[in-house]
Amino acid sequence: MLCMLDIKAEIKYCIVRAGSSLTKVMAALNEKKKIKTTYSNIANKINTGTITFNEAQYILDQLGYKFTIERK
């Protein structure tokens, strides 16, 4: 069974589950100088599916999650 990651849904799920918002996450990441971009830029990248692996990884790390890559 092939399970493809829908990054938009996964990030939104993690944000809701953490009781946070993308605005709060981006403010924290900008403060830590992990990501230097605006909320609207990241929101657009998430919605269009053009977010980079590193950006998604920083967001999920800020929320207390991590990517796990496993061999099939």
N, C-alpha and C positions, 0 to 999 in steps of 0.2 A: 504494500500500500504506500503510495507516494503522498507525502504531506508537504505541500509548499507553504512557505511562510508568507503571510500577508502582513507586511511590516506595518502598514497603516493600522490595521485592526489590532495587532499585537502591542504597538506602542500606546494606542488609546486605551486598551484593556489594562495595561500596566499602570498608566497614569491614574485611571479611575480606581483601580484596586489599591493604589498607594494613597488615595485620598488627596491627590494633588491636582495640579493643572499644568499644561504645557508652559504657560506664562511663568509659573513659579519655578519650574524645572529649568527653563532657559535663563531666568534671572540668576539662579544658583550657579549654572554652568558658566555664564558670562562673568560672574563674580570670581569664580575659581580660575578663569581664563582658559577653560577647557575648550569652549566654543565661542568664537567671536562673531556672532550673527544676531539677527533680530528674530523675534517670535514669528513674525509674518513670513520670513524667509524659510524657517524650519517648517512651519505649518504647511506652506506651499509644497515644500519638498516631500513631506510625509504624504500629503494628499495626491501628489502626482507620482509617487513611488520613485523619486529620484534622490532620496536621502542616501548619503554615503554610509558605508558600514561603520566607519569611525564615529560619525554623528549619532547614528542609532545606538552604538555601543556606549557612548558617553551619556546619552539620555537614559538608557536602561540602567546603567551603572548608578546614576544619580538617584534612580528610583529603587535601587537595591536588587536589581536583576542582572543576569549575565547571559550572553549567548553560549550555547553549548553545541558544538559540532561533533556529530558522531558518524562513524562509518555505518553504511547500510548493512 
